[in-house]
């Protein structure tokens, strides 16, 4: 009955929708919010992104590995 369980049960489309919503909230906080709002919205974005990644069998570690590979120039 947790929020996470309900969102996961709703499927990837709903999770992706939440990622989009939270991304907009991060952008708004970045341009007119406080540091605390920016941190809070960023945490929400990361939470929803990690859940979406998990639904696809992916991880945040894989995302950071991709960033590292880009930094090395592959």
C-alpha positions in Angstrom: 0.0 0.0 0.0 3.0 2.4 -0.1 3.3 5.2 -2.6 6.3 3.3 -4.2 4.3 0.1 -4.6 1.3 1.9 -6.1 3.5 3.9 -8.5 5.4 0.8 -9.5 2.1 -1.1 -10.1 0.9 1.8 -12.3 3.7 1.0 -14.7 6.5 2.8 -16.6 4.2 5.3 -18.3 3.1 6.8 -15.0 6.6 6.7 -13.6 7.9 8.5 -16.7 5.1 11.1 -16.3 6.2 11.7 -12.7 9.9 12.1 -13.9 8.7 14.8 -16.3 6.6 16.6 -13.7 9.5 16.5 -11.2 11.9 17.8 -13.9 9.7 20.8 -14.4 9.6 21.4 -10.7 13.4 21.2 -10.5 13.7 23.8 -13.3 11.2 26.1 -11.6 13.0 25.8 -8.2 16.3 26.5 -9.9 15.1 29.7 -11.4 13.0 31.1 -8.6 13.1 28.9 -5.6 15.2 28.6 -2.5 18.1 26.2 -2.1 15.9 24.0 0.1 13.2 23.9 -2.6 15.9 23.0 -5.2 17.2 20.2 -3.0 13.7 18.9 -2.2 12.6 18.8 -5.8 15.9 17.3 -6.9 15.4 14.5 -4.4 11.9 13.9 -5.8 13.2 13.8 -9.3 16.0 11.3 -8.4 13.5 9.1 -6.5 11.1 8.9 -9.5 14.0 8.4 -12.0 15.5 5.5 -9.9 12.1 3.9 -9.7 11.7 4.2 -13.5 15.2 2.8 -14.1 14.4 -0.1 -11.9 11.2 -0.8 -13.8 13.4 -1.2 -16.9 15.9 -3.4 -15.1 18.5 -0.6 -15.0 20.2 1.2 -12.2 21.6 4.6 -11.2 25.0 3.0 -11.1 24.6 2.3 -14.8 23.8 5.9 -15.4 26.9 7.1 -13.5 29.0 4.6 -15.5 27.6 6.1 -18.7 28.6 9.6 -17.5 32.0 8.3 -16.6 32.4 6.8 -20.0 31.4 10.1 -21.6 34.0 11.9 -19.5 36.7 9.5 -20.6 35.7 10.0 -24.2 34.7 6.4 -24.4 
